[in-house]
């Protein structure tokens, strides 16, 4: 059950980030380099930092120069996030390289790693919605509304556990096959982003 295996690693990353709760803090990945656990922790740490970047940039009083710097950090973070998803897909491709794909096998709309990416973001939503549902200084009405939303997120988590497990099982059995598309993000590429390549002239 890969999703159930990954989720506590995401929770650990989120909890350890919030000990200091600073987007500029260094990560202290507790897992051995080269392991899937290390990769999952690092992936969620990037997501967690970006979550807080997105909070900061929405401050209506933010200095425009600081906002521009933060926007560039978000762009760079998005690229790292995409790269890490592709690394996770490489793990699955290698793991199931010898599976005999059935003639009637179907392709999924997303790869296992992109489903895991959504699970990582869901872990962040659950953490922060739980904060709001239990925030002592908030009104009882606010906490109650957030608890309803939290219950939906927890239900979604169970559904994602089931669907990710089914997808991976189908790949293991040859009923579905993986086809990974490199995301080819264009906005950081000097050969593909018109603003960047025109400025090179």
C-alpha positions, -999 to +999 in steps of 0.1 A: +000+000+000+023+028-013-001+057-004-004+045+032+034+042+033+040+077+019+014+096+039+031+094+074+064+105+057+045+136+044+030+142+078+065+140+094+079+165+069+050+189+076+053+186+114+091+191+113+088+221+090+064+238+115+088+234+144+106+265+131+080+275+105+103+295+083+105+292+045+143+299+047+151+271+071+173+243+058+157+208+055+169+181+079+158+150+059+159+121+084+159+094+058+189+078+041+199+094+008+190+073-022+159+058-006+123+064-017+116+076+018+142+103+014+127+114-019+091+115-005+102+136+025+121+160+002+092+162-022+067+171+006+092+196+021+093+215-012+055+214-013+053+227+023+078+256+017+058+265-015+025+264+005+040+291+028+055+311-001+019+313-015+006+325+019+033+352+021+028+365-015-009+371-008-001+396+019-017+429+006+010+449+023+039+430+007+067+451-007+066+449-045+103+441-048+099+413-022+069+400-041+089+398-073+117+379-056+091+356-040+074+350-074+107+338-088+112+315-058+078+300-065+087+295-102+119+277-091+100+257-066+075+246-092+103+233-114+119+214-085+085+199-076+080+187-112+115+172-113+109+153-080+076+139-093+095+126-124+121+111-100+093+092-082+079+080-115+114+067-124+112+047-092+079+031-103+092+026-139+122+008-126+102-013-101+078-026-127+102-027-156+098-065-159+059-066-157+044-083-187+018-057-199-014-074-211-026-068-247-058-051-234-040-030-208-051+006-205-033+038-197-043+060-167-049+097-169-020+104-145+011+085-134+015+071-099+038+099-090+014+126-099-012+109-078+013+109-050+019+146-056-018+153-050-016+132-018+013+153-006-008+185-011-037+168+006-016+161+036-009+199+038-046+208+034-054+184+063-027+198+085-038+234+080-075+227+081-070+209+114-052+240+127-082+261+118-107+236+132-089+236+166-077+273+168-087+284+202-090+321+195-113+315+165-151+316+169-170+284+175-188+289+141-154+292+123-141+260+140-173+241+132-171+251+095-135+241+093-143+208+110-168+200+083-142+208+056-116+187+075-140+157+075-143+160+037-105+161+034-101+130+055-127+112+034-108+123+003-076+109+019-093+075+022-105+076-013-070+085-026-055+057-006-079+033-023-075+047-058-037+049-057-035+014-044-058+002-072-037+020-098-004+005-086-020-030-083-032-027-119+003-017-130+018-047-111-007-070-128-002-056-162-038-044-165-025-008-168+008+005-181+028+035-173+037+061-199+055+091-184+055+124-201+083+148-192+064+179-182+087+203-202+078+234-182+084+263-205+086+294-182+121+287-169+135+276-202+156+302-221+148+284-254+110+282-249+099+313-229+097+342-254+104+368-227+137+350-218+149+342-254+141+377-267+161+392-239+191+371-249+193+390-283 
